[in-house]
Amino acid sequence: MSKKIVIFGTGEIAELAHYYFKHDSDYEVVAFTADDDFVTGNAFNDLPLVPFTKIAEKYPPDRYDAHVALSYNKLNQIRADKYYAMKDKGYRLVSYVCSKSFDWPDLSIGDNCFILENQTIQPTVKIGNNVMIWSGNHLGHGCKIKDHTYLSSHICISGHTVIGEKCFVGVNSTFKDFLNIGDRVFIAMDVSVTKDIHDDAVVVGSPATIFNADDPVAIKLKKKYFNL
């Protein structure tokens, strides 16, 4: 018997989450929810769309689980906010890990993660809460990905590297082993990371060039990609 969930979101990520849960999980998506100001109709993806202030009344958390399906806008801050808002309502937030990926039984993974196909996840990897990992990545042994971070596709993270909270890692990035990446770091596509990165930095190029949070380049790039 399938377990029933509601999805927070009405965009592309929510649509994809619905597809993956429907075709590759034991969960049945029964409704969507969003902040009241963003609810302009009664349905999304042919399922009921319920204002957030009404969701616990119509789909109570003692009978339904939930999943927050939002992208990396505001450098993952909005997804983090809605993650906590759903938990405050009492919902258990479920994770999705694609069956078409490879991992070991000792994988540690938090709640509300969304991990797509063709991952190679080696032993003793730890993935925090509310982490999104797109397709085709390598997570080396002993890696740790902290809460609310977003990994794009075709990233190679070597062993024992730690990536902090609310980071964004671009397509085709690579990481040397035993690195520590701070919180809220933006790593652009095709970056080769060979040394530790401090909080709030923006990293571009190969070899990597690191910009502090108050650098005009960092400010411009975060505004362009994350509406910060």
C-alpha positions in Angstrom: 0.0 0.0 0.0 1.5 3.3 -1.1 2.1 6.1 1.4 0.4 9.4 0.6 2.3 12.7 0.4 1.7 16.4 -0.4 4.2 18.4 -2.3 5.1 22.0 -1.5 5.7 23.8 -4.8 4.1 24.6 -8.1 7.0 25.0 -10.4 9.3 22.9 -12.5 10.9 21.2 -9.5 7.5 20.2 -8.0 6.5 18.8 -11.4 9.6 16.7 -11.6 9.3 15.6 -8.0 5.7 14.4 -8.8 7.0 12.4 -11.7 9.8 10.7 -9.8 7.7 9.9 -6.8 5.0 8.5 -9.0 7.2 6.3 -11.2 10.0 5.3 -8.7 8.8 5.2 -5.1 6.3 3.8 -2.7 4.7 7.2 -2.3 1.5 8.5 -3.9 1.3 12.3 -4.4 -2.2 13.4 -3.6 -2.0 17.2 -3.6 0.2 20.3 -3.9 0.5 23.3 -1.7 2.1 26.8 -2.0 2.0 30.1 -0.2 -1.5 31.5 -0.4 -0.4 34.4 -2.7 0.9 31.9 -5.3 -2.3 29.8 -5.4 -4.2 31.1 -8.4 -6.3 28.0 -9.1 -7.6 24.8 -7.6 -5.3 22.3 -9.3 -1.7 21.7 -10.3 -0.6 18.7 -12.4 -4.2 17.5 -12.3 -4.1 17.2 -8.5 -5.7 19.5 -5.9 -3.7 22.7 -5.1 -4.3 23.9 -1.5 -3.3 27.2 0.0 -0.6 26.7 2.6 -2.7 28.0 5.4 -5.3 25.3 4.7 -3.1 22.3 4.0 -3.0 20.8 7.5 -6.8 21.1 7.7 -7.4 19.2 4.4 -4.4 16.9 4.5 -3.5 16.5 8.3 0.1 15.6 9.1 -1.0 12.6 11.2 -2.3 11.0 8.0 0.0 12.5 5.2 3.7 13.1 4.8 5.2 15.9 2.7 8.1 16.9 0.4 9.2 20.4 -0.3 10.1 20.7 -4.0 11.7 24.1 -4.6 15.0 25.0 -6.3 18.0 27.1 -5.3 16.5 30.6 -5.4 18.0 33.0 -2.8 20.9 30.5 -2.6 18.6 27.8 -1.1 17.2 30.0 1.6 13.6 29.9 0.3 13.7 26.1 0.2 15.1 26.0 3.7 12.4 28.4 5.0 9.6 26.2 3.6 11.3 23.1 4.9 11.0 24.5 8.4 7.5 25.8 7.8 6.2 22.3 6.8 8.0 20.8 9.8 6.4 23.4 12.1 3.0 22.2 10.9 3.9 18.7 12.0 4.7 17.0 8.7 7.2 14.3 8.3 9.3 15.3 5.3 10.3 12.3 3.0 13.4 12.0 0.9 13.6 10.6 -2.6 16.6 8.6 -3.8 16.4 7.3 -7.4 16.6 3.6 -7.7 18.8 4.1 -10.7 21.7 5.3 -8.6 24.4 3.3 -6.7 25.0 3.6 -3.0 26.1 1.5 0.0 24.0 0.4 3.0 25.8 2.7 5.3 24.7 5.9 3.4 23.4 8.4 5.9 20.7 10.7 4.5 18.5 13.3 6.1 14.9 14.2 5.4 13.5 16.1 2.3 16.4 15.2 0.1 15.9 14.8 -3.7 18.6 12.7 -5.3 18.3 11.8 -9.0 19.7 9.1 -11.2 23.2 7.8 -11.9 24.9 8.8 -8.7 27.9 6.9 -7.5 27.9 7.3 -3.7 30.8 5.6 -2.0 30.9 4.2 1.6 30.5 6.3 4.7 29.0 9.3 2.9 26.7 11.6 5.0 24.1 13.7 3.3 22.2 16.3 5.5 18.6 17.5 5.4 16.9 19.1 2.4 19.8 18.5 0.0 19.1 18.4 -3.8 21.5 16.3 -6.0 20.9 16.3 -9.7 22.0 13.5 -12.0 25.3 11.8 -12.6 27.6 12.8 -9.7 30.4 11.0 -7.8 30.5 11.4 -4.1 33.7 9.9 -2.8 34.1 7.9 0.4 33.7 9.9 3.7 32.2 13.0 2.0 29.7 15.1 3.9 27.1 17.3 2.3 25.4 19.6 4.8 21.9 20.8 5.0 20.0 22.8 2.3 22.8 22.4 -0.3 22.3 22.0 -4.1 24.6 19.9 -6.3 24.2 20.2 -10.0 25.1 17.4 -12.5 28.5 15.7 -13.3 30.3 16.8 -10.2 33.2 14.8 -8.8 33.7 15.2 -5.1 36.9 13.4 -3.9 37.0 11.5 -0.6 36.5 13.2 2.8 35.5 16.5 1.4 32.9 18.5 3.4 30.5 20.9 1.7 28.7 23.3 3.9 25.1 24.5 4.3 23.2 26.3 1.6 25.9 26.0 -1.0 25.4 25.7 -4.8 27.8 23.7 -6.8 27.7 24.1 -10.6 27.9 21.5 -13.4 31.2 19.7 -14.0 32.9 21.0 -10.9 35.6 18.9 -9.3 37.0 18.8 -5.7 40.3 17.6 -4.4 40.1 15.2 -1.4 40.0 16.4 2.3 38.7 19.9 1.5 36.4 22.0 3.7 33.9 24.2 1.8 32.1 26.8 3.9 28.5 27.7 4.2 26.5 29.6 1.5 29.3 29.2 -1.1 28.5 29.6 -4.8 30.8 27.4 -7.0 30.2 28.1 -10.7 30.3 25.4 -13.4 33.6 23.9 -14.5 35.4 24.9 -11.4 38.4 23.0 -10.1 38.5 23.3 -6.3 41.9 22.5 -4.8 41.8 24.3 -1.5 39.5 25.1 1.4 36.8 27.8 0.7 35.5 30.2 3.3 31.9 31.0 4.0 29.9 33.1 1.5 32.6 33.0 -1.2 32.0 32.9 -4.9 34.3 30.6 -6.9 34.8 30.6 -10.7 37.3 29.2 -13.2 39.9 26.4 -13.4 42.1 26.9 -11.5 39.6 28.5 -9.1 39.4 32.2 -8.4 37.8 33.0 -5.1 35.9 36.2 -4.5 34.8 37.4 -1.0 31.2 38.0 -0.3 31.6 41.8 -0.5 33.6 41.8 -3.8 31.6 43.4 -6.6 32.0 40.3 -8.8 30.5 38.1 -6.1 27.6 40.5 -5.5 26.9 40.7 -9.3 27.0 36.9 -9.7 24.8 36.1 -6.7 22.3 38.7 -7.9 22.3 37.2 -11.4 21.9 33.5 -10.4 20.1 33.6 -7.1 18.2 37.0 -6.9 20.2 38.0 -3.9 
